[in-house]
Amino acid sequence: MGNHNAFHIRGLEAILILLSILSIIGLSLILFEAEPHVPIFIVILLLMLWGKIRRFEWKTIENGMSKGVQAGIIPVIIFMLIGVLIAVWMKSGTIPTLIAYSFEIISINHFLLSVFVVTAIIGISIGSSFTTVSTIGVAFMALGAALDVNLAMIAGAIVSGAMFGDKMSPMSDTTNLAASVCKVDLFEHIRHMLWTTIPAFIVTGIIFFSLSSEPDLANISEVETWIDVFAMETTIHWVAMLPAILMVIAAIKKLPAIPTMVIGIVSGVAVSIISQPGMINISEWMSLIQGGFEATSGNEQVDEILSRGGIQSMMWAVSLLLLALSMGGILSEFKIIQSLMAAIHKQVETRGKAVLSTVLSGIGINLTLGEQYMSVVLNGEAYEKRYKEMGYAGRHLSKVLESGGTVINPLIPYGVSGVFMASVLNVPVVSFAPFAFFCILCPIITIIYGFTGISMRKVS
């Protein structure tokens, strides 16, 4: 009997539940400056209470949580692997070498623009925003801190570049997912996304160019001092770049994320052993994998930059992810999301409204489920028929799905991407989100196209 109630949740009730959830989380994050774990935990308890009032069986609530968490098992393993990767790459000298080489290559005078462009290029090569952020992103954060650049702005530039790279790469899992959900050829989907991504890329680049400022000469000499200390603590050598090169090759060969990470870790360990012979200490490696790399140079700032990584460093992110996915799973099992989308669907009569509601639905799913994949899958399933009826090909829907789904997730403090970016870059989502201009611009440009008809030609 309990389960049947799930299908009678009206649109208005669904809206009130979602608004209540967003209010609790929003007020806790902004007004009380709480960690996102606490409000989400409170929301889960309130959903359980509401479920009992509506006479749902306890099994339904448990099933929702189980299904939600199940979707996050692979991201949890990836999070842990990235924690290990960062620790190993610090010891092998891969990240310190990336910092040193970045200092030589990028424009110090236009630091934010350089960070955005280089991160975008690496993102396209690797096809994963997570890998891009956790490797070159970490290096840029360290370099920016040394140059005394606003850390929230650097994080915004890194996230913007990584998300552009992720969208434009044929190796990206979300790009492949959007294409397959809408039954579109992958490269046709990428080509059509250029309508949105190129204007967003150019405007973002102009903004970062205008935000750049001349660094203090004292800061530049400080970075040079740091790089000398890096060389004493780890290895700065082109050989240390081999793990990064191997990971790019693995990504180009379309290896899945976990094997790619393992290649990065194993090659990092190998480089470390070769470059520091006689330093093989099993218990030290065990400690490194668990607790991260610890630098003891005596230079406080350098030690802070290098002492990173390890499985333990990702536990904040993992615990938040599990809570967010449990919440999303309950909402999904209660059919709250589906009821809301059915109510929205009825209002879709014109092209502009179709695009607007698709984007807003994607943002809504990200806000409630915290999960970018579901924002693509649920939205795609909900709107595919309507777009066809209105005479629009699958590529139009797939482009809109990415703009309201994938690129929004890093802006959600408890979203899978947001949790990850904040954890690795050490900057809260609410701090870097206003500077993640690419992520903000994509949905706006897409909605403008929906109402003007630009790039939205009907199938003849």
C-alpha positions as CSV (number, residue, x, y, z in Angstrom):
1,M,0.0,0.0,0.0
2,G,2.8,2.4,1.0
3,N,4.4,2.4,-2.4
4,H,1.3,3.5,-4.3
5,N,1.3,6.9,-2.5
6,A,4.6,7.6,-4.3
7,F,2.7,8.0,-7.6
8,H,0.2,10.5,-6.3
9,I,2.6,13.2,-5.2
10,R,1.3,16.3,-7.0
11,G,3.5,18.9,-8.7
12,L,2.8,21.5,-6.1
13,E,3.7,19.2,-3.2
14,A,6.9,18.2,-5.1
15,I,7.8,21.9,-5.5
16,L,7.2,22.7,-1.8
17,I,9.4,19.7,-0.8
18,L,12.2,20.8,-3.1
19,L,12.0,24.5,-2.0
20,S,12.1,23.4,1.6
21,I,15.2,21.3,0.9
22,L,17.0,24.1,-1.0
23,S,16.1,26.6,1.8
24,I,17.5,24.4,4.5
25,I,20.7,23.7,2.6
26,G,21.1,27.3,1.3
27,L,20.5,29.0,4.7
28,S,22.9,26.5,6.5
29,L,25.7,27.2,3.9
30,I,25.3,31.0,3.6
31,L,23.8,32.2,6.9
32,F,25.3,29.7,9.4
33,E,28.5,28.9,7.3
34,A,28.0,25.2,8.0
35,E,29.8,22.4,6.2
36,P,27.3,21.0,3.6
37,H,27.2,17.6,5.4
38,V,25.1,18.9,8.3
39,P,22.1,20.4,6.4
40,I,22.0,17.3,4.0
41,F,21.9,15.0,7.0
42,I,19.1,17.0,8.5
43,V,17.2,16.9,5.1
44,I,17.6,13.1,5.0
45,L,16.0,12.8,8.5
46,L,13.2,15.2,7.5
47,L,12.5,13.2,4.3
48,M,12.3,10.0,6.4
49,L,9.8,11.7,8.7
50,W,7.8,13.0,5.7
51,G,7.9,9.5,4.2
52,K,6.4,8.0,7.4
53,I,3.7,10.7,7.5
54,R,2.8,9.8,3.9
55,R,2.8,6.1,4.9
56,F,5.7,5.0,2.8
57,E,7.1,1.6,3.8
58,W,10.5,1.8,5.6
59,K,11.8,-0.5,2.8
60,T,11.0,2.2,0.2
61,I,13.2,4.7,2.1
62,E,16.0,2.1,2.5
63,N,15.8,1.2,-1.2
64,G,16.1,4.9,-2.2
65,M,19.2,5.4,-0.1
66,S,20.8,2.1,-1.4
67,K,20.1,3.0,-5.1
68,G,21.4,6.5,-4.6
69,V,24.6,5.4,-3.0
70,Q,25.1,2.6,-5.5
71,A,25.4,5.3,-8.2
72,G,28.3,6.9,-6.3
73,I,30.5,3.8,-5.8
74,I,32.6,4.4,-8.8
75,P,33.1,8.2,-8.0
76,V,34.0,7.2,-4.4
77,I,36.8,4.9,-5.7
78,I,37.9,7.5,-8.2
79,F,38.1,10.1,-5.4
80,M,40.3,7.8,-3.3
81,L,42.5,7.0,-6.3
82,I,43.0,10.7,-6.9
83,G,44.0,11.2,-3.3
84,V,46.6,8.5,-3.7
85,L,47.6,9.9,-7.1
86,I,48.3,13.4,-5.7
87,A,50.4,11.9,-2.8
88,V,52.4,9.7,-5.2
89,W,52.9,12.5,-7.7
90,M,54.2,14.8,-5.0
91,K,56.7,12.2,-4.0
92,S,57.7,11.4,-7.5
93,G,58.1,15.1,-8.3
94,T,55.4,15.1,-11.0
95,I,53.3,17.9,-9.5
96,P,56.3,20.0,-8.4
97,T,57.7,19.6,-12.0
98,L,54.4,20.7,-13.4
99,I,54.5,23.8,-11.1
100,A,58.1,24.6,-12.2
101,Y,57.4,24.1,-15.9
102,S,54.1,26.1,-15.7
103,F,56.0,29.0,-14.2
104,E,58.3,29.0,-17.3
105,I,55.5,28.6,-19.8
106,I,52.5,30.7,-18.7
107,S,52.2,34.4,-18.7
108,I,52.7,35.8,-15.2
109,N,51.1,39.1,-16.3
110,H,47.9,37.4,-17.5
111,F,48.0,34.6,-15.0
112,L,44.2,33.9,-14.8
113,L,43.8,33.9,-18.6
114,S,46.8,31.5,-18.9
115,V,45.4,29.2,-16.3
116,F,42.0,29.1,-18.0
117,V,43.5,28.4,-21.5
118,V,46.1,25.8,-20.4
119,T,43.6,24.0,-18.3
120,A,41.1,23.9,-21.2
121,I,43.8,22.4,-23.5
122,I,44.8,19.8,-21.0
123,G,41.1,19.1,-20.3
124,I,40.5,18.3,-24.0
125,S,43.6,16.1,-24.1
126,I,42.6,14.1,-21.0
127,G,38.8,14.2,-21.3
128,S,38.2,14.3,-17.6
129,S,37.7,17.5,-15.5
130,F,38.5,15.5,-12.3
131,T,42.0,14.5,-13.6
132,T,42.7,17.9,-15.0
133,V,41.8,19.7,-11.7
134,S,43.7,17.2,-9.5
135,T,46.9,17.4,-11.6
136,I,47.6,20.8,-13.4
137,G,44.9,22.4,-11.2
138,V,46.8,21.7,-8.0
139,A,50.0,23.0,-9.6
140,F,48.3,26.3,-10.7
141,M,46.7,26.8,-7.2
142,A,50.2,26.5,-5.7
143,L,51.7,28.9,-8.3
144,G,48.9,31.4,-7.8
145,A,49.3,31.3,-4.0
146,A,52.9,32.2,-4.5
147,L,52.1,35.1,-6.8
148,D,49.5,36.3,-4.3
149,V,46.6,36.0,-6.8
150,N,43.1,35.6,-5.4
151,L,42.6,31.8,-4.8
152,A,38.9,31.8,-5.5
153,M,39.6,33.4,-8.9
154,I,42.3,30.8,-9.7
155,A,39.9,28.0,-8.8
156,G,37.2,29.6,-11.0
157,A,39.6,29.7,-13.9
158,I,40.7,26.1,-13.3
159,V,37.1,24.8,-13.1
160,S,36.1,26.9,-16.2
161,G,38.9,25.5,-18.2
162,A,38.5,21.9,-17.0
163,M,34.7,22.0,-17.8
164,F,35.4,23.4,-21.3
165,G,37.9,20.7,-21.9
166,D,35.5,18.0,-20.5
167,K,32.7,19.2,-22.9
168,M,34.8,19.4,-26.0
169,S,36.7,16.1,-25.5
170,P,35.4,13.0,-27.3
171,M,37.0,11.0,-24.3
172,S,34.7,12.6,-21.7
173,D,32.2,10.3,-20.1
174,T,29.4,12.9,-19.8
175,T,29.8,14.1,-23.4
176,N,29.5,10.5,-24.5
177,L,26.5,10.0,-22.2
178,A,24.6,13.1,-23.5
179,A,25.2,11.9,-27.1
180,S,24.0,8.3,-26.4
181,V,20.9,9.4,-24.4
182,C,19.8,11.6,-27.3
183,K,20.9,9.0,-29.9
184,V,23.2,11.4,-31.6
185,D,26.6,10.8,-33.2
186,L,29.3,11.8,-30.7
187,F,31.1,14.2,-33.0
188,E,27.9,15.7,-34.3
189,H,27.0,16.4,-30.6
190,I,30.5,18.0,-30.0
191,R,30.2,20.1,-33.2
192,H,26.8,21.4,-32.2
193,M,28.0,22.2,-28.7
194,L,30.5,24.7,-30.3
195,W,27.5,27.1,-30.7
196,T,27.5,27.4,-26.9
197,T,31.0,26.6,-25.8
198,I,32.9,28.9,-28.1
199,P,31.0,32.1,-27.2
200,A,31.2,31.1,-23.5
201,F,35.0,30.4,-23.9
202,I,35.7,33.8,-25.6
203,V,33.7,35.8,-23.0
204,T,35.3,33.9,-20.1
205,G,38.7,34.6,-21.6
206,I,38.0,38.3,-22.0
207,I,36.8,38.4,-18.3
208,F,39.9,36.7,-17.0
209,F,42.1,38.9,-19.2
210,S,40.5,42.0,-17.6
211,L,40.9,40.5,-14.1
212,S,44.6,39.9,-14.5
213,S,47.0,42.2,-12.7
214,E,50.8,42.8,-12.7
215,P,52.4,40.5,-10.0
216,D,54.8,41.9,-7.5
217,L,58.5,41.2,-8.4
218,A,59.0,40.0,-4.8
219,N,56.4,37.4,-5.4
220,I,58.1,36.2,-8.6
221,S,61.4,35.8,-6.9
222,E,59.6,34.0,-4.0
223,V,58.3,31.4,-6.6
224,E,61.8,30.9,-7.8
225,T,63.0,30.3,-4.3
226,W,60.1,27.8,-3.8
227,I,61.1,25.9,-6.9
228,D,64.7,25.5,-5.6
229,V,63.2,24.1,-2.3
230,F,61.0,21.8,-4.4
231,A,64.1,20.4,-6.0
232,M,65.6,19.6,-2.6
233,E,62.4,18.0,-1.3
234,T,61.3,16.0,-4.4
235,T,62.6,15.7,-8.0
236,I,62.2,18.4,-10.6
237,H,63.1,16.7,-13.9
238,W,61.5,15.9,-17.2
239,V,61.5,12.2,-16.2
240,A,59.0,13.2,-13.4
241,M,56.5,14.2,-16.2
242,L,56.3,10.6,-17.5
243,P,53.3,9.6,-15.3
244,A,51.4,12.6,-16.6
245,I,52.3,11.7,-20.2
246,L,51.2,8.1,-19.7
247,M,47.9,9.2,-18.2
248,V,47.2,11.4,-21.3
249,I,48.1,8.5,-23.6
250,A,45.7,6.2,-21.6
251,A,43.0,8.8,-21.9
252,I,43.5,9.1,-25.7
253,K,43.3,5.3,-25.9
254,K,39.9,5.7,-24.2
255,L,40.8,3.6,-21.2
256,P,38.2,3.9,-18.4
257,A,38.9,6.4,-15.5
258,I,40.0,3.8,-12.9
259,P,42.6,2.0,-15.0
260,T,43.9,5.4,-16.2
261,M,44.3,6.5,-12.5
262,V,46.1,3.2,-11.7
263,I,48.6,3.8,-14.5
264,G,49.3,7.3,-13.2
265,I,49.8,5.9,-9.7
266,V,52.0,2.9,-10.6
267,S,54.1,5.0,-13.0
268,G,54.5,7.6,-10.3
269,V,55.7,5.0,-7.8
270,A,58.2,3.7,-10.4
271,V,59.6,7.1,-11.2
272,S,59.9,7.8,-7.5
273,I,61.9,4.6,-6.9
274,I,64.1,5.1,-10.0
275,S,64.9,8.8,-9.1
276,Q,65.4,8.1,-5.4
277,P,67.2,4.6,-5.3
278,G,67.7,3.1,-1.9
279,M,64.6,4.9,-0.6
280,I,62.3,1.9,-0.8
281,N,60.5,1.7,2.5
282,I,57.2,-0.3,2.4
283,S,55.8,1.1,5.6
284,E,56.6,4.7,4.4
285,W,54.7,4.0,1.2
286,M,51.7,2.6,3.1
287,S,51.7,5.7,5.3
288,L,52.0,7.9,2.1
289,I,49.0,6.2,0.4
290,Q,46.9,6.6,3.6
291,G,47.9,10.0,5.0
292,G,49.4,11.7,1.9
293,F,52.9,13.2,1.2
294,E,54.5,15.2,4.0
295,A,57.2,17.7,3.2
296,T,59.7,18.7,5.9
297,S,61.8,21.4,4.1
298,G,61.5,23.9,7.0
299,N,59.9,26.4,4.5
300,E,56.4,26.7,5.9
301,Q,54.7,27.7,2.6
302,V,56.5,25.0,0.5
303,D,55.6,22.4,3.1
304,E,51.9,23.5,2.9
305,I,51.9,23.2,-0.9
306,L,53.6,19.8,-1.0
307,S,52.0,18.1,2.0
308,R,48.9,16.8,0.2
309,G,47.0,13.8,-1.0
310,G,46.3,10.3,0.5
311,I,43.1,8.4,0.9
312,Q,42.4,10.2,4.2
313,S,42.4,13.6,2.4
314,M,39.4,12.5,0.3
315,M,37.2,11.4,3.3
316,W,35.5,14.8,3.6
317,A,34.5,14.6,0.0
318,V,33.5,10.9,0.2
319,S,31.3,11.3,3.3
320,L,29.5,14.4,1.7
321,L,29.0,12.5,-1.6
322,L,27.4,9.5,0.2
323,L,25.0,11.8,2.1
324,A,24.1,13.8,-1.0
325,L,23.5,10.6,-3.1
326,S,21.4,9.1,-0.2
327,M,19.2,12.3,-0.2
328,G,18.9,12.1,-4.0
329,G,18.0,8.4,-3.9
330,I,15.2,9.0,-1.4
331,L,13.8,11.9,-3.6
332,S,14.0,9.6,-6.6
333,E,12.3,6.6,-4.9
334,F,9.5,8.9,-3.6
335,K,9.0,10.0,-7.3
336,I,9.3,13.6,-6.3
337,I,11.6,14.6,-9.2
338,Q,9.5,12.7,-11.7
339,S,6.3,14.4,-10.4
340,L,7.9,17.8,-10.7
341,M,9.2,17.1,-14.2
342,A,5.8,15.9,-15.3
343,A,4.2,19.1,-14.1
344,I,6.9,21.2,-15.9
345,H,6.4,19.2,-19.1
346,K,2.8,20.2,-19.4
347,Q,3.8,23.9,-19.6
348,V,6.2,23.4,-22.6
349,E,4.5,24.8,-25.7
350,T,7.2,26.8,-27.5
351,R,10.8,26.4,-28.5
352,G,11.9,29.0,-26.0
353,K,9.9,27.4,-23.2
354,A,11.2,23.9,-24.1
355,V,14.9,25.0,-23.9
356,L,14.3,27.1,-20.7
357,S,12.5,24.3,-18.9
358,T,15.1,21.7,-20.0
359,V,17.9,23.9,-18.6
360,L,16.0,24.6,-15.4
361,S,15.1,20.9,-15.0
362,G,18.8,20.1,-15.3
363,I,19.8,22.7,-12.7
364,G,16.9,21.5,-10.5
365,I,18.1,17.8,-10.7
366,N,21.7,18.9,-9.9
367,L,20.4,20.9,-6.9
368,T,18.3,18.0,-5.5
369,L,20.2,14.9,-6.5
370,G,23.7,16.5,-6.6
371,E,24.4,14.2,-9.5
372,Q,25.4,15.3,-13.1
373,Y,24.7,12.0,-14.8
374,M,21.1,11.9,-13.6
375,S,20.6,15.5,-14.8
376,V,21.5,14.2,-18.3
377,V,19.6,10.9,-18.2
378,L,16.3,12.0,-16.5
379,N,16.1,15.2,-18.5
380,G,16.9,13.4,-21.8
381,E,14.2,10.8,-21.2
382,A,11.7,13.5,-20.2
383,Y,12.2,15.8,-23.1
384,E,13.3,13.6,-26.0
385,K,9.7,13.0,-27.3
386,R,8.7,16.7,-26.9
387,Y,11.7,17.9,-28.9
388,K,10.9,15.4,-31.7
389,E,7.3,16.6,-31.8
390,M,8.4,20.2,-32.1
391,G,10.7,19.2,-35.0
392,Y,14.1,19.4,-33.4
393,A,16.8,16.8,-33.8
394,G,18.6,14.9,-31.0
395,R,21.6,17.2,-31.2
396,H,19.6,20.2,-30.1
397,L,18.5,18.4,-26.9
398,S,21.9,16.9,-26.2
399,K,23.5,20.4,-26.4
400,V,20.8,21.8,-24.0
401,L,21.3,18.8,-21.6
402,E,25.0,19.6,-21.2
403,S,24.3,23.3,-20.6
404,G,21.8,22.7,-17.8
405,G,23.4,19.5,-16.5
406,T,27.1,18.7,-16.6
407,V,28.5,22.3,-16.4
408,I,26.3,23.2,-13.5
409,N,27.4,20.4,-11.2
410,P,30.7,22.0,-10.1
411,L,28.7,25.0,-8.8
412,I,26.7,22.9,-6.3
413,P,28.5,22.6,-2.9
414,Y,27.2,19.1,-2.5
415,G,27.2,18.0,-6.1
416,V,29.7,15.2,-7.1
417,S,31.9,17.7,-9.1
418,G,31.5,20.6,-6.6
419,V,32.5,18.4,-3.7
420,F,35.5,17.1,-5.6
421,M,36.7,20.5,-6.9
422,A,36.4,22.1,-3.5
423,S,38.3,19.2,-1.8
424,V,41.2,19.1,-4.3
425,L,41.6,22.8,-4.8
426,N,41.1,23.6,-1.1
427,V,38.6,26.4,-2.0
428,P,34.9,26.2,-1.0
429,V,32.4,26.0,-3.9
430,V,30.6,29.2,-2.7
431,S,33.9,31.0,-3.0
432,F,34.9,29.9,-6.5
433,A,31.4,29.6,-8.1
434,P,31.1,33.3,-8.9
435,F,34.4,33.1,-10.9
436,A,33.5,29.9,-12.8
437,F,32.3,32.1,-15.6
438,F,32.3,29.4,-18.3
439,C,29.8,27.3,-16.2
440,I,27.6,30.3,-15.6
441,L,27.6,31.5,-19.2
442,C,26.7,28.1,-20.9
443,P,23.1,27.9,-19.6
444,I,22.5,31.6,-20.2
445,I,23.7,31.4,-23.9
446,T,21.6,28.3,-24.4
447,I,18.4,29.9,-23.1
448,I,19.1,33.0,-25.4
449,Y,19.4,30.6,-28.4
450,G,16.1,28.9,-27.4
451,F,14.2,32.2,-27.5
452,T,16.0,33.6,-30.6
453,G,16.2,30.4,-32.6
454,I,20.0,30.7,-33.2
455,S,21.5,27.3,-33.8
456,M,17.9,25.8,-33.4
457,R,17.0,25.0,-37.0
458,K,14.1,22.5,-37.3
459,V,14.6,19.2,-39.1
460,S,13.1,19.6,-42.6
